[in-house]
């Protein structure tokens, strides 16, 4: 039986097929923003035709599909979510709007003209009801069910299609929230209802409320999409399991996802670093920069000592998201990024994008110049072999679009294209530098793993600008996130907050928290047919020095915490703190805040097949040449082009050279060498 991973991006939908033999096959189709399921089935249909099957026959041979989608993120960023109402504890309706006074700046800290925050829920749709739970978990005031019903009725009359229930201290005792959720669901079964304890059962009311509201805002759209996808697969004869990629680097069945829609934010990009880590390991590299340059965005992740970083301190636009997410900073820099002239008369590229519709001018519908158009004008990508020839690019339209931008700068089309190419590379390099610098890393100590359909054209230029010594361009570069999904564990994460200083710990209380989380995990996995014998548990705790705001997550010992292993745990905390911040304060008291449990089930391992070296020369893979203009040159150079499919381990070329594939192109600029490794990946180094 075959396994599929499918990643719906902003421009293309990617499909990877893992065959019974362990080989991978790659397919891409344009994303269909109005109905992403169309692009989903279009790329699966491509795979079916490759195997000489109808779509129904092919899906009947599929054991499992892992799916990542940017639908949740796009819904939130574009403001196209549900009309949400909030029911909260009386007197606390403004928690989300006040944001604890946080001013989330994306520009200069001295910019005094920042627009005020516009919450997803207007104040008139945030209603308070009588109830009160104390931080100890004691119910001080029972839920006033009459007030709750009146508030719910008022929100329904306003046309709300989603309701978030957010009560104070529900992380300590969820009874009032649970009761309120059942009542609202009984009143309006068609309305999407979420409770903050189901989304994020940890302390800090603003973070929990904000995350719950976001989940309610994107929940209806994601639920409709997931259910439509489920029914579409079933109608087409697929009896395999559909899993959704989560923001925290795990995958889970649809029924466990739709009620916690916020976990589907960043669904696709979260998988890319896992694929990069696997590929870097093939070369013995564990300090990696995972980049993914797609059609609309550029994602980067700093992997130090093989550890993929996660964060609970994320913002999506102006909205606070406090769930644990793979730390993948993003900037609007992709193949579809638009060129424009700013108020100072300078050329800028991005963050606006042509997206999948209309797309770059080269696709035949767009009019504005994009990075893809500049790459085409410079000769870097083939007009006749884009997506293996499925899409024929219109060179004249690209020249015209880039020339229009150039005319405003007194440049011809090729000069403007060079400036666009340099500008977008600088945007991406700046993000990498910023992320590394904030973490205290020297970018020159890392290997760049270049993913994304446009990544291979720009990776070497980024490496040169940042003095990165080695670049790996995977065979699956254009489907990096889809490849990463093969390395994902099926699992869920649980959390319980219980703030205590180290001298006031109650070991029995802590043990009880993990007993409760394990019980919930057994129930959740039993619903999808996975017995406890197949589960693996990883307990951690978030700790900090007294007086600090942010926490550090540390692994707990396998056995229950006690006075003896507490000493080891504290020593590990000091060591982890020093690793992150270059100092520690062992003389200072430590607080224990949130206990977490990561529960995973065994997955089928993925192993890339090593190929034998070839005796033939690289010229056997030559497919012609293109005239390319490089930065610093006044005239185009005739640049040899090679077919990646016909290249073999041991083949080596010196820049300038082009390596074309059905899903991407790799540019080897002057001053670089490129060699094919044993797994058919490309490894570039500066000479």
Steps between C-alpha positions, in 0.01 A plus 500: 500500500617851416525800730440860391591837643321802355586861579266774379710815465415850391592436135542125446364182656771238549457123512767245594434130455695249708497174306513154653866481389591814696538718189343847488307650209426874476199685359384862501184680389385862537320580824135596460436768767121507462478126569832340603352152464511543120877551505531213749329252269669645189846413633381154614356447152845579355645228722229256391575559131870444567416150625253434218202504737178690522470730800265254671729201435803687628332622819390144567870411527579776751550399861549847652492867402674767709372844410628851576317815404545876530122551501488585871783752479357659185153523655642683801732733311244597235223557755259254339413300809172445678300763683606419855342580833662452840341405831728573793502561873303814588729802521773352276363557150796721398789260570570424134472862390728633777768235425665576836626820340713310247585703190589248232731702276616381159682819410695765688443527874494878448208486256218681681249448220419135559136421437309392812444129542178374347397183683325215322204551734351847531415616852126478439542129420697431818257434783556423867304258716501433871746227598837487675767236539801580718860432402495212748227327300228574757169609346427820691188586299304232309410567137183706463336293229218747445748779422697261278195412292411868464853587388509212252161599359617860456811385310297269280259783422800710392581233242800340671600169340767420759513554877805486726445437870782644710468497878759602757728223632330227297843335474471421873138378484317464171157419642333839435637522146405142424146557624468823301622333182245219529216751551597714199542194279155379601354841415667522158646169372595662168724761665872437554564514876839483667614531861838635605583197720472274193740720304762606753452382861782713641520818706520858360150611412581725203699231319234235563208725406670630185593150382146372563347789305733433205401134506133599484570752224665250261315190623191505275702544178745224593223267612312546173819438303604192699155343484471571127840342450403195706179445304677563169762236577237251607292561186811435289569166663766592757480289815837612634552720803505880457734678742543875540835668561497706821693814588693321777664247267255215555221355286152399603171369357241752383252434780759599761597816307182680405405584859846653552541677167772736624741204497471498120664842472837478326404144413718456191812706585534323837602181318787649298762506781441130570578418139809723513619330819467157338688612186772679695552183703589313180808723481575496873384861540291595803536881488264591221311792351180361353363735235190461287441754224162434346267711293390746769733476799847416625522286815816441700577287804825489699579140602782488757649167609219319319227654719204648315392807699146558616347810654186594689562871438362541148303773329311458175460852372377695804349199674661312788522122457632325812489134394832327454608538136810410302700824492497588129526878444355609167535797269306582184768398251414236241485440130178698479626801700418824318747773408397858577644849539477658846448868590876563478512368145681180602421154367351263758396135466226349718337437737199527269459198275322414179411167663348219298245725331590698292859389567816635333471663158680195358197285583291691246249675728695744718628840385739599780866401525587229751816318606410214265483747212842641590648149520355422158634823346846419639485154342513311828179299453391322180193623317443159339559272800312665787330226703648253254338680207148502648511881517656693212622838619438811291841666471371811320247577775775473762728733300219752465411487870861538617564771240209705637663498843840574347371798300422678828867456601654576160599135459433244232329170578818303572647767727173522694488120527851494652395761757184302584705181540746675732223671698309182578821319595578782743153473658553127561859542620391767746240267652758223543745745659232637734388156617856375555612816676207492742599146595868589535615284206759567231334430166833379359486196731191366324417305186219638285233247395314667213139399449209643308433523129700824473764414761752341264524813284581727796678275753857550378457878484378500861789276604749733332351807667514336845827303452322168561748228397265226376157478338292183468222507242290186559356292219164582655581871541183623333293282732699555819205529736333197345821301550526612861155360567633147444721548806214617726371309800131443555432662834349758730634733767342564840571769758403585858603817684588477870725786611721412799847598619754224536469502880120461487466214254245231575629188325164326540324795334743488205456125466124551493530748212685243289256224595218722372686586176583134435136407558386764251761380248381138527142613436595724206712234328247225570245697295723462195578135567851528648556298820715623788764238424594700188534834680821673605496771766737796536440712814649850527458799730528874439720669761643846563693696757280683749416846369539413132224497240609238245550129567742231390369152421696214657456123473365330811648172627330183379391409854279717720662817629636469855745673733799310357451549126385859563867591550587359159205681342611834646854443374363423153296821511808711582695328220220549248463863602872560451489328161224734388616826657877443570456545878306349789410596860522183711478704820153623406174322583317323217128489423317206340213620283353270234532123473480358148462153355576414137335175397593333170426176318743297291525594131635329192864610459614670179842423359642651183670245275872559434594470134824374348752734340500526123788432266369742236581871481261780586471600132262207453249704702539817292170634365622815328585850616340837579628855485519621861588839642676499839549781746814697413502392134406734219418228249316170524709182510416178321431271795481120470179338623479144634211264564492407870321172419796391283768602746640235735705483822851624436407742223651844560465835324659841547306822474355657310259211440129420520345176618138459391244274659129443446422690822783752538825640358833535680733785406873439549643852466858583409733417787303193618533127441214253520517124554233230503505301825412134553130585550470710182505827696720790385778639718639843413814662640675828427836453328 
